[in-house]
């Protein structure tokens, strides 16, 4: 379907008589000023979603509420980092580059968590020198590296270990991260997680304060989180039985799903965190341990629904199919370079005509990009108006997570601009790349 659906677009998006507006600015005006492709982020929506996750965590867990860490990998810029800082939540980074964005705006190191399965020594040193609050240890090599660098800097570094609890999340294989056969963390079933605990406790420059788990992405039900929490609490209980003390913290990661298509519903923070609180409290009572400080890492669930990508139509063509049927191809001025998700793991999106009302009937359509790849498909099958023509504007909602952050310069296409809109005003927060930027690294 090609109709405007408020459940998928950002909260301040409307279809005003004959055009899409975002925060009271028409798609036409945004395109006229900033060009296409264009990421348009609804700032008020971002702020309200982030604040909701913070309040929902505090309401669900009370004194045991830890931090909401915004996952920078979903999308980060200096302006977004400022919003995160102002809202009062933390920032989860997994590379030196993501950390550099936080450093550039003076984001409080006490609210930064460092992730990643292959942190370089330079990245570890950068993080520890900045004073990041917690490092999530992902391998035995990292135990030695973080310990040595902390010792060199005269620090005792707080760390979690990332545990793979053997939970199969109901999601795509590429974004399911807590079953055994993945690159992340220490296996619980094999005993590697317990060995990591022992190894960290032997290091004088490391302080093990908790466990971490992330079971995958785009998950809509609590069962997977419940299963993971149960196994992690079992490990916390074993720690208490062995060492006579309790690990005080538990990070349950992210992966909370959002709506991309009609009929889908973005997870409500209050509901999912209330369910998790019930599970955690019940399991802790059964294990006779205190409820640990609970943190979560929503990235997609905060930024994903807030952003719409605007494209200009370049060409259309009719393709004859077997059986006398046909399909209309609509090519826009972007594609897999700013939205790799459909090609990477079959992600599905909606598109609507944004600059005018459609006229006449719809037809079977495939929305494609301009890259020299057969697989450069944004939407494989959709019904769009048969009168869409070059120069029209199409809007694809829910592109805030893993759009710009996974963007590339394939075919030497400059990456799009990112514009923040609020209360009828727009401002550029990431400028469009230029050809000069693409050539700047050439020797």
N, C-alpha and C positions, 0 to 999 in steps of 0.2 A: 504494500500500500504506500501511496505517496502523499498522504495527508499529514498535516501538522499534528503531532502527538505531544501534549504537554508533559506526559510522563517520561519522555525521552530527552526533550530539550531542557535547557537550563531554566531555572525558576522564573527568570525575568524575561523570557522569550515569549513573544506573542505573534499570532498571524493577524495583522491589522488590516482588515478589509481586503487588501489586494497585495500585501507584501509581508515578509518576515521582518520583525524588529527584535532587537536584543537590547535590553536595558533602555528602551525607547529610542533606539537608533536603527534606522532601516538598513537592511542588507545592502541596498543600492548605495546609500551614503557611505557605508563602511568600505565597500569595494571602490567607490570613486576616490576616496581619500587614501586607502592603503593598498589597493590592488589585490590580486589573487594569485595563488591560493593564500588563504588567510585564516589563522586560528584566532577565534574571538572568544575570550574568556570572560565570563560573567562574574565580576569580582565579588559582588554582594552574595551571590550564590556560593562561591568558594568559601567566603568567610562564614556564612551561616552553616554550611555543612561541616566545616572543621570545628566550629564551636559546638555543634550538636554532638559530634563524636566525643569531645572533651566532657561535656555535661553528662552524656549518657554513661561514660565510663565511671565518672564520679558518683552518679546516682546508683549504678548497678553494684559497685564494689565498695562504696563508702570509704572507710579508712584504709582499705586495701587497694584503692585506686592508685595506679602509678601514672605513667605518661602515655599520652597519645603521640606516637611518633609519625609524622607525615613522611611517607616513603618518597624520597627525592627522585628515585628512579622513574616514577610515574610521570613527573614533569617538574623541573626546577629551573628557576631563573632568579636573579637577584630580587626582583619585585615580589615574586611568589614567596621567597624566603623571608622577606620583610613581613608579608601578611602572616606567615606561620609564626614568626617571632611575636608579632603584635597580638595574635590570638592567644598566645601563651601555651602552645603545644611544642613538642620536640621535633627533631629532624633526624631521620634515618638516612645515612649516606653509605654508599658502598664502593666509592672510588675517591682518589685524591681530587679529581675534577669536581665531583659533587661537593666535597668538603670545601674546595676553594671558593665555591659560590657562597657558602655559609660564612667563610672567613672574610669575603669581600664586603659583606654588610655588617660584620661584627656580630654574627649570630652567637648567642651565649653557648660557649663550649659545654657548659653544664647541662645543656639540653640536647646534645648531639650524641648519637649512637652510630658506631662504625660497623658496617657489615662487609660481606664479600667473601667469596670462597678462595680467592687467590690474591690477597693483599700483598703488594710489594713492600720491601723494607722501607722504601722512600715514603710510601703511603702511610705505613705504620708510624714512622718517625714524624711525619707531618701531623698526624692525628694526635699522637701523644704529646707532641710539643705544643699543640693548640689546647690540650687539656680536655679532650672529649670524655664524656661521662663514662661511657661503657664501650668496650670492644667485644664483639661477638666472635668467639674463636671457632674456626671452621675446620681445622686440621691439626695434626700433631706437629707439623712444621711450624704452624703459627704459634703454638704454645712456646716453642723455643724462641722464635723471632720476637714476639711481643715481650716476652720476659727479658730477653737480652737488651732490647732497645729501652724498655722501661728502666732497667738497671742502669744503663748508660746515662739516662736522663735523671736519675735519682728519684724515680717514681715508684709507687705501688699502684698498678693499674687495675681498675675494676674490670672484670670480664664475665661474660656469659659463655656457655658452650651451646652451640647449635646442635640440637638433637633431631635425628630423623626417626620418628616414632613408628614408621611402617604403616602409615595411614594412607589409603588410596582415596584421594579426593575425587569427586565427580566433576572432572574438568578435563581439558585437553592435555595430552601427555606432555607437551612442551612446557606447560605452566603448572604441572603437578609436581610438587617438590619434596614430599615427605615420605614417599615409599622408599624402599631400600636401594633401588638401582638408579640413583641420581648422584650428581656431583656434590651436593650440599651436605655439610654437617657430619655428625658422628652417629653411626647406627646404634639404636637401642638394642635391637635383637641380637646383634653379634657381640655385644659387650664393649664396643668401642667407646660408647658414651661414658661408661663407668671408668674405663681406662683413662679417658681424657680428664675426668674429675680427679683421679689419683695423680695424674701427671701435673695438673695445674696446682694442686695443693702442695706439691713438692717445690714449687717455684716461689722464692721469697718476694719477688717483685710483682707477683700477680695475686689478686684477691678475687676468688670465685664468689660471685654474689647471686648467681641465678642461672636459669635454663632458658633456652629460646627454641621455638619451633615455628615453622611456616609450612603449612600443608599444601599450598597451591594458590591459584588465583581464580577469580570469577566463580566463587562458591556461594550458593544461595541458601543452604540449609546448615543447621548447627551440628548435625551428626558427626561430620568429620572433625570439627573443632572439639566436640565432646570426647571422641575417641582419643584424639591427641592429648587433650588435657588430662584424661584419666591415666594415660601411660606416663606422662611427665610427672604427675603427682605421685605415681608409684615410685618413680626414680627419686623424687624428693624425700619420700618416706624411707627408702633404702639409705639415703644419705644420712638422715637423722639416726637411724638404727646403727649405722656404722660409726659415725663420728660424734654422736651425742649432741648435735646442734642442727639447726635448720637453715637451709638456703632461703634467704628472705625474698627473692624476686622470681617472677615468671613472666616471660614475654610470649604471648600467644600469636604474634605475627599478624598478618593481614590476609588478603585474598577475598575480601567481601565483595560480592557481585553487584553489578549495576545493570540497568536496563539499556539495551541497544535496539530492541525491536518492539513493535506493538505487542502488548500482552505481557511483556516482561516488567518486573517491578524491582527497583533499586532497593537493596536491603536497608531496613530501618535500623539505625544504630541502637536505639533504645531496646528494640525487640531482641536483636542478636546478642547484645551485651547482657541483657537481663537473663537470657537463656544460658549464656556462658557462666554468669555469676552463680546461678542455681547449681549448675554442674560442678563448678570448681568448689563451691562451699560444701556440697554433698560429698565429693570425693575426698576432700581434705578432712572432713569429719570422720569418714570411714577409715582414713589412714592415720588418724590421730595426730595431725600436724596442723599448725596455724595456716590460715589462708595467706598465701604470699602476696606481695605487692604485684599487681597485675598491670601489664602494659600491652598495648596493641599498636599495629602499624598500618592503618588504612591510608592508601595512596590513591589508587583508582577510585575508591568510594568517595573520596573528597573531590578530586579534580576532574574525574572522568565526565560526570554529567554537566559540568559547568561550561564546557567548551564546544563550540560549533565551528566546523571548517566550511568556509565559503570558497566555491570554485566558479570559474567562468567556463561556459561551454565553448569548445573550439570547433568540433565537427560532429556530424551525425551521419550514420549510414545504415542501410537496411541489408541484412544478411539472410539469404534464403536457407532454410533448414530442411532436413528430410521430412517427407510427408506433406509438403506444400506449405509449411508454416514459415514464419520469418521472425527474426529478432532484430530489434533496433539497438545499435551501438551508439552511446553518447560518450564522447571523449572530452575530458576536462584538462585543465592546465596543471594538474599535479599527478598524483597516483601513488605508486608504491614507495616513492622517496619520502613522502610525509605521512603515509599510513601503510606500513608493511604488514599490519596484523591480518588482513584478509589473505595475503599470499603466504604468510608464515604459518598460521594455524587456523585458517578458515573462518576468521571472525566475520560476523555479519553486521551490516549497518542499514539504516534508513536514509533516504535522500528525499528532499522536497524542492520544488521550484520556489525560489525565494524572492524574486523581483516582480512577480505579477501573478495573477490568477491563471491557472491552466485553462485552455479552451479545448473543447471537444473530448473525444475518448482517450483512454490510456492504451498502451501497448506493451508487450513483453520487451523489456529493456535490459541491457547490460551496461553498467556504468564503469568506464575504463579510464586509465590515465594515459599519459603521453610517452611513457617509457618504451624502450625497444625490447619488450618482453611480452610474450603471449599471456603470461600470468599476471600482468599488470592490471588487475581487476579490483575495483573498489567495492562494487556490489554486483554479484554474479547474476541474480535474478530479481527484478523489481518491475512493478507496473508504474510507468511514468507517462505523463501526457505526451501524446503523439506530436504535439506542435512545438515541443522544446527545440530551440534553434540556437545556432552560434550567437554568442553575446548574452544569453540568459545566464542567470546565477542559480547554482544549486547549493543547497545547504545540507551538510551531513552532521547530525548532532552526536553528542557523547564521544567526542574525539580528544578530550583533555588528557587522558592517560595513554601513554605509549604511542602517541602520534608524533609530536615534535621530539620527544625524548629519544625515539628510535629512528628519527629522520636521517636520511643519507643524502649524498650528492651524486647518486647514480645518474649516469648520462650527463654529469656535470651540471645538474640542475640546482640552482641556489635554493637553500632552505627558506620556507615562508617566514613572514612576519607573524608576531604574536601581539594582539591588541587587547587591552583590558577595557571593559566598558562598565560604567556604573552611573545611574541617575542621569541618563541622557548625555553623558560625556564619554569620550574615548581617548585613550592615550596608548602610544606605542611602548611596549615593554621589552620586546626583542625585535630589532629591526630586521628587515629582509636582507638576506645575503646578496652580495653583488658578485659579478664575474671577477672583480678585483680580489675579493675574498678567496675565491676558488684558486686564483693564480698566486696568492701571496706566499704559499709555502714552496713554490717552485724555485729550484736553484739554477 
